[in-house]
Amino acid sequence: MTERMLAGIATASQEELELFIDQRDAIVEQIRQSILSGGTVEPYRERIAAVLKADPLVQKRVEDIQRENQQGIAKMNQAKKQKSLYDADYAIDGFLFDKRK
């Protein structure tokens, strides 16, 4: 699962990363429960080490996505601000005065 994610990490979406992290957490919890119930860590040692090596790459991609999201929000806020500058506040109930000479 980790190898598949790393193969496509550059194009992975936020949803794909969330799903991967959730699935990985579930597997890690199963391993933890196995160890706590008297199992040994030896069969998992190499796999755990390989997964931990991948963590910085996954974390970097998550940070990249967060940065992209923040930039998108900043652009939307800037666009709203610029639009509001051009939108005049007009009073709906205006008064009209006629001057006759």
N, C-alpha and C positions, 0 to 999 in steps of 0.2 A: 504494500500500500504506500509506504514511504517512497520507494523507488519510483512508482508511477507518479506521485506528486512531484518529486524532484525533477522528473523528465519534463513536466509541463509547468513548472513553477513560474516561469516568466510570463505566462499567459493565464495563470489561474485566477479565477474571479474570487471575489470576497465570499460568495456562497460556497464555492468549492473548498476554499481554505477553512471555512467554518465547519463544514461537514467533515473534512479530513481531521481537523483538530478534535472534534467531538468523538469520532470513531477511534482515533489514537488514544484519547483519554480513557475510553471504555476498555481498550485492550490493556493499557497500562494498569488500570484498576484491577482487571482480572489477574494479571501477573502478580500484583501486590497482594491480592487476597490469597493467591496460591502460595506465596512465600510465607504469609502470616499464618496460614493453616498448616505449616510444617513442611512445605515444599522447599526445594532447593533453587537457588538463583542461577546455578551453573548452566543449565540448558539455555537460559535466556541472556546470559552475559554478553555474548557477541552481538545479538540482535539489539539489545538495549544500547550498546555502545554505538552501533550503526545509526540507530534512531537519534541518539543524542548528537551525533555529528551533523545530522540534517537540521537540527533545531535552529542554528543561526541563519540558514538559508530561508527557512520558513518564516522566521521572525522578521528578517529583512523584507520579505515580500509583504507581510502583514503591515509593516511600517510604511512601505511604498504605497499600499492601497489606502492606508489612513491619510497619508500626505495628499494623495490624489483626491480623496473625498473632501479634505479640508480646502484644497484649492478650488474644487467645484463649488463648495458652499461660499467661499469668499467671492468667486465670480458672480454667483447668483445674488449675493448681498450687494455687491458693487452695481450690478445691473438694476436692482431695485432702487438703490440710492440715486442713480443717474435718472431713472424713469421718474422718480418722485420729484426731481428738480424741474422737470419739464411739465409735469402735471400741475396745472394751476388750481388753487383752491377757489372755486367759484361759489358764490352764494346762490342758492336755488331761488330764494325769494328776493329778487332784486327790486329796486325802486326806480321808476322812470319819472322824471320831472320834465314837464313841457314848459318852456318859457315863451309866452306870446307877448309881442309888443304891440 
